[in-house]
């Protein structure tokens, strides 16, 4: 149906505009980034403006100071607006933090009309059933992600729409988070004068930005090392299989350097970035860096070997935590083997010799993930940094949402005319009417995604809370 509509649009000089603007807002522990952009004629992302502010009210991905977080969001938004010249209203926000957990669940529905084909509504009924699962007190389901379906006795089905069957069953990956933490983020966004367009899990956004479809098919573990948390997302056969949030990130490494070398946090962060290495064998005992003393005190001399030993100990702990999650998923089994290995992204992935250490501990092929594949060729090199992977992914989510809404608007206007024209010219409208794809398309236009419904419920909650 999409091809027919596109054909009609082309014949009648109607096209979908490519200048819709979206905004990704990455509320991290270290920094808050607002990225505004649109698609260019080559379907690449043209970043119009980026704003960055120090994140003062967030700890380990969770808001712990509403006022400071609002100020940081406003600062990032103001900077993005002044650079781009655009006014920002709607934002796609990422959610992470140590309160996020995931679980696997299987469920089924019995269809009343087994002699009718499975439609989008049937899948929606099944997913809605999963949304009714009883969670721990204070928790709410964020994502319900179908994996494989089973129709009657036929298993391992990726797309059941259009098939016949009485019993529709599926395995789900369910992502759960603390209601209070999610609502706090929503409150900060709303209080900053913004509208919450969508909410998505940050590891999924980062995965969109840095992983190829081939890697997702082969099996890959994305490790996003942020300031407060390390997020893990595992894909296999093109489907999300496992997510986890480790409550350690780059900030704990900085804290260890600060304590171990008896220096202030700012100096520890600079040491880590400029001279830090995850591999202690790289430095000699004679390599020394001098740190200025406070208020006329004598400068401190720190050996780079000691510095790398401190960093190595903490990084090793983080990587072992992540590798345990990868093993729990089933990487060591033949069916669950991650052929594409590991992709490191996030600000913490830029630590010197981290890739080699990860390969050494896990024995898996490892690369650094840069979000430059989806960016326009003339984009600033800074945007290709792994530290912006989540922001780029959130911007991509926003642009996909814009395109979907625009397409649905055009379809509602065009389909009656398109159908008439096609019937006159090609006499195929009758065939289309009989196909399950037509029904599927109607369901997609009529219905809303489950995350959209969650976001709407969330907006209602925020409005009622005032």
Order of alpha helices (4+ residues) and beta strands (2+ residues): alpha-beta-beta-beta-beta-beta-alpha-beta-beta-alpha-beta-beta-beta-alpha-beta-alpha-alpha-beta-beta-beta-alpha-alpha-beta-beta-alpha-beta-alpha-beta-alpha-alpha-alpha-alpha
